C-alpha cells in the first residue's frame, strides 16, 4: 500500500518529539491507499471476535433493548470516527501541514502533551487487550473444529472435551512469525485476506442462525431477555452485554494509522470519512443480523460464542469452515492492533540507542520460493516477548464474554468519545454553553454512564468466573 517515492518524504516522529527532531527516522514513502483498502483495514479491525458474542448479548438484553443498543453504538461509532478523521492533519483538517499518524499524536497536537500521555496509556492497553481477546477467540475456534468433528464421528453424547491451553500456545507461535512483518504499511495483503474471512464466517453464522430458526419453526427469545433470580444479577449480565457490543464496534485507535496510508487527492479526511461510514454500515448490518438470528435460533440459551454453540455442530463441515475463517481472520486482526504498538515502542527504543547494532541492524534472508525478508534481531526479541505476554494472560483469563466486556467498557469512553469530542472542540474553538457544546457534552455524559455500567458488570463477571 505504500511505495518508495523520492518526492514524498515523510517522517515518523516519536510521540512527544518534534517532527523536526526525527530526521534519523525519515522514510521516503508514497501513500497509495484508497477508500477500498481503508474499508478492508476497518472491517478487519471491526468484524472480529466481538461479532461472535452478539447473540449472547441479545439474550441478556432482549428483543427491544438488544437491537436498539447495536444501532445506537453503530451511530456513535460513525459520529466519533468522523470527528477523529478531521484530526489527521493539524491545524486544519484538509490542508494542515502536520500529519498525526497515530491516535496519541493527534491528541498531542490538539490537546497538549499531558493529554497525549493519558491517551497513550489507554491506546497501548487497548492494543494489548485486543491481542489477548483475539488469542482466546482463536483458541476457542480451534477447539470448536475438533469438537464438531468429534461429535460428528462419535455422536452428540460423546465426551468431546478439549482444553484451550494448547490452542492458545499454537496461536501465539503463529503470531510470533507474523509479527516479523516490518510495519503497518506492509499489511495490505493480510488485511484483504482477513476481511474476506470475516465476511465469510459472519455470513455463515447468519445463515446457520436463519436455518436454525426455520428448523425450530419459531422465533425464540423474549422482549426482556434472560430471566434471573435477582435484579442485581440481571444488571450485571446486561452490563456485560453492553460492554461486549461496545467492544464489537470500537476501532478508533487504529483509524489514524489507516488514514496515514491514503493517497491524495481527495483529502485524507474525506476519503476516510467515506470509508469509515461504509464499513460501519456494512458491519452493523452483519452485527444485527448475526445477533438477531442467533438469538432467534437459541433464545435465552444463546451461547457466549455463536459458532461454538451446541446446536451448531451440524452441518459439521460448514461449522469447520466458519471456525477456520475466524482463525485466519484473527491472525490478521491481531497484527492490525499490534503493529501500531510495535511502531511506537521501536521508534522510542531506536531513538534512545541510535548507535546500537543490536537495535538498528537488519539482515536480509532469502528462503526458497519466498521474497527476501529483512530480519532484525531486536525486532525478533521484542515482538516475541510481546506475543508471549499476551499469550500468557490469555492462558490465565480464558473467559471470552467477560474479557470482551471489560476491554470494551474500559476503552470505549476515553478513546471513542472523550478525546475525539475534546479535539473537535479545540479544533473548531467551540465556546462553552453554545448549542453544539451542550449537545456534545450531553453525548459524552450519556456514553460515560453506559461505560461505567458496562465496566462494573464485566469486572464482576470476570472475578466471579475466576473464583468459581
Secondary structure, 3 states (H helix, E strand, C coil): CEECCCCCEECCCCCCCCHHHCHHHCEECEECECHHHHHHHHHHHHCCHHHHHHHHHHHHHHHHHHHHHHHHHHHHHHHHHHHHHCCCEECCCCCCCEECCCHHHHHHHHHCHHHHHHHHHHHHHHHHHHHHHHHHHHHHHHHHHHHHHHHHHHCCCCCCCCCCHHHHHHHHHHHHHHCCCCCHHHCHHHHHHHHHHHHHHHHHHHHHHHHHHHHHCCCCCCCCCCCCCCHHHHHHHHHHHHHHHHHHHCCHHHHHHHHCCECCCCCHHHHHHHHHHHHHHHHHHHHHHHHHHHHHHHHHHCCCCHHHCHHHCCCHHHHHHHHHHHHHHHHHHHHHHHHHHHHHHHHHHHHHCCCCHHHHCCEEECCCCCCCEEECHHHHHHHHHHHHHHHHHHHHCCCHHHHHHHHHHHHHHHHHHHHHHHHHHHHCCCCCCCHHHHHHHHHHHHHHHHHHHHHHHHHHHHHHHHHC
